[in-house]
Amino acid sequence: MDDRELRKKSTKLSWLLRHGALESALNMDKAGFADVDDVLALTRLTRAELEGVVLSNNKSRFELRGAQIRAVQGHSLEGTPVTLEGLEESWAVVVDDASLFHGTSVEAATSILHSEGVHSAARTHVHLAAALDAKVGKRAGVDVVFVVDVVRLRASGSRLFRAPNGVLLAREVPRAAVVDIVAESRAGARALPQLLTLLRHTPS
């Protein structure tokens, strides 16, 4: 497969395993695993093509385990049978206290700082990264990055998990756990003074 075809097939597989299981009538367990044969039938991939997509994905989004496959994180609760508990039981619990990072847009950052924190919206969990330059745990086109204090995160009652591809996840990140903001784009740099002012003030 050339790069374009590979990306197309990877996108199709990602949609099916992260969002489209119910719509496609794909049997899936609470941790997101589905039978490879069922996935091959729905995607019209060969086993070799499937393995190629899994191995070449630059964020290691997929986990192939014998006769089963899943997306390791990023599921939507409405589109799949996964549960929060099922996913968390399949991930590793993180016990260290190193700071983490959450990338977002200027618009979303402003909304978060006016609210109670970062929520997962339609996804199961908030994605976090272990470093500013991490390839996993951060969206493309990030304007600013929140620096997250893990001690404060846990103090709020949230637990922290690591998926097999290294993405760090929590059900939510309370506003009090955001301790700094770093600009990642020109738009982020322009908005940074205002965002830092919002960060230092308790929302009404």
C-alpha positions in Angstrom: 0.0 0.0 0.0 1.2 3.5 -0.7 1.0 6.2 2.0 -2.3 7.6 0.8 -4.0 4.2 0.7 -2.5 3.3 4.1 -3.9 6.5 5.7 -7.3 5.8 4.2 -7.5 2.3 5.6 -6.2 3.5 8.9 -8.9 6.1 9.1 -11.5 3.5 8.3 -10.3 1.1 10.9 -10.0 3.9 13.5 -13.6 5.0 12.9 -14.9 1.4 13.2 -13.1 0.6 16.4 -13.4 3.9 18.1 -16.9 5.2 17.0 -18.7 2.9 14.6 -19.1 -0.5 16.3 -22.8 -0.1 17.1 -23.7 1.5 13.8 -21.8 -1.4 12.0 -23.2 -4.1 14.2 -19.6 -5.1 15.3 -19.5 -7.2 18.4 -17.1 -5.6 20.9 -16.4 -6.2 24.6 -16.3 -3.5 27.3 -12.6 -2.9 26.8 -13.0 -2.4 23.0 -11.8 -5.7 21.7 -13.5 -7.2 18.6 -12.8 -10.4 16.6 -10.3 -9.8 13.8 -12.5 -11.8 11.3 -15.4 -9.6 12.0 -13.3 -6.5 11.5 -11.8 -7.8 8.2 -15.3 -8.5 6.9 -16.5 -5.0 7.7 -13.4 -3.1 6.5 -12.7 -5.5 3.5 -9.0 -5.6 4.6 -6.9 -8.7 4.3 -5.1 -9.9 7.5 -1.8 -8.7 6.0 -3.2 -5.2 5.3 -4.7 -5.1 8.8 -1.3 -5.9 10.3 0.3 -3.3 8.1 -2.1 -0.6 9.3 -1.5 -1.6 12.9 2.3 -1.6 12.6 2.5 1.7 10.6 0.2 3.8 12.7 2.4 6.6 14.0 0.5 6.9 17.3 0.1 3.2 17.9 -3.7 3.5 18.1 -4.4 -0.2 17.6 -3.7 -3.2 19.7 -3.7 -6.6 17.8 -3.8 -9.5 20.2 -4.1 -12.8 18.4 -7.6 -13.2 17.1 -8.7 -9.8 18.6 -8.1 -6.2 17.8 -9.0 -2.9 19.4 -8.3 0.8 19.4 -6.5 1.3 22.7 -8.2 4.7 23.5 -10.2 7.5 22.0 -13.6 5.7 22.0 -17.0 7.4 22.0 -19.4 6.0 24.5 -22.4 6.5 22.2 -20.8 4.7 19.3 -19.4 1.6 21.0 -20.3 -0.8 23.8 -17.1 0.1 25.8 -17.5 1.2 29.4 -15.3 3.5 31.5 -14.6 0.6 33.9 -13.8 -1.9 31.1 -11.2 0.4 29.5 -9.6 1.3 32.8 -9.3 -2.3 33.9 -7.3 -2.9 30.7 -4.9 0.1 31.2 -2.1 0.5 33.7 -2.6 2.8 36.7 -0.1 5.6 36.8 1.4 6.2 40.3 4.1 8.8 39.7 3.5 12.5 40.1 5.3 14.1 37.1 3.5 17.0 35.4 1.4 16.2 32.4 0.2 18.2 29.4 -3.1 18.7 27.5 -3.1 20.5 24.2 -6.1 22.5 22.9 -7.2 25.5 20.9 -7.4 29.0 22.1 -11.2 28.9 22.0 -11.4 25.7 23.9 -8.8 26.9 26.4 -10.9 30.0 27.1 -14.0 28.0 27.6 -12.2 25.6 30.0 -10.8 28.4 32.1 -14.3 29.8 32.5 -15.6 26.4 33.6 -14.8 23.7 36.0 -12.0 22.1 33.9 -11.4 19.8 31.0 -14.1 17.2 30.3 -14.0 14.3 27.8 -17.2 15.5 26.0 -18.3 12.6 23.7 -15.1 10.5 24.4 -14.6 8.3 27.4 -11.5 10.1 28.8 -9.4 13.3 28.5 -6.1 12.6 26.7 -2.8 13.8 28.3 0.8 13.7 27.3 3.9 13.0 29.3 6.0 15.7 27.5 5.4 18.9 25.5 7.0 17.2 22.4 5.1 13.9 22.7 3.5 12.5 19.6 0.8 10.7 21.6 -1.8 12.3 23.8 -1.9 15.6 21.9 -4.2 16.6 19.0 -2.8 18.1 15.8 -3.1 21.9 15.4 -2.7 22.7 19.1 -2.5 26.4 20.0 -1.8 26.1 23.7 -0.9 23.4 26.2 -2.1 23.2 29.8 0.4 22.0 32.3 -1.4 19.6 34.7 -0.4 19.0 38.3 -1.0 15.3 38.9 -1.1 15.7 42.7 -3.9 18.1 42.4 -5.6 15.9 39.8 -5.6 13.0 42.2 -6.7 15.2 45.1 -9.9 15.9 43.1 -10.7 12.2 43.0 -9.5 11.5 39.5 -7.4 8.5 38.7 -4.7 8.5 36.0 -4.2 5.6 33.5 -1.7 4.8 30.7 -2.9 3.0 27.6 -0.6 0.5 25.8 0.5 3.2 23.3 1.6 5.6 26.1 -1.4 8.0 26.1 -2.2 9.1 29.6 -5.9 9.4 30.4 -8.2 10.7 33.1 -12.0 11.0 33.2 -11.6 14.7 33.7 -9.1 17.3 34.6 -10.3 19.8 37.2 -9.5 23.5 36.6 -7.5 23.6 39.9 -5.1 21.0 38.4 -4.1 23.3 35.6 -1.1 25.2 36.9 0.4 26.8 33.8 -0.1 27.4 30.1 2.4 27.2 27.2 1.9 28.7 23.8 2.4 26.3 20.8 1.3 28.5 17.9 1.2 32.2 16.9 -2.4 32.3 17.8 -1.6 30.7 21.2 1.2 33.3 21.8 -1.2 36.2 21.1 -3.8 34.8 23.4 -1.4 33.6 26.2 -1.5 36.8 28.4 -5.3 36.8 28.5 -5.4 33.0 29.2 -2.8 33.3 32.0 -4.9 36.1 33.5 -8.0 33.8 33.4 -5.9 31.0 35.0 -4.9 33.1 38.0 -8.5 34.1 38.7 -11.1 31.9 40.3 -14.2 31.7 37.9 -17.4 33.2 39.3 
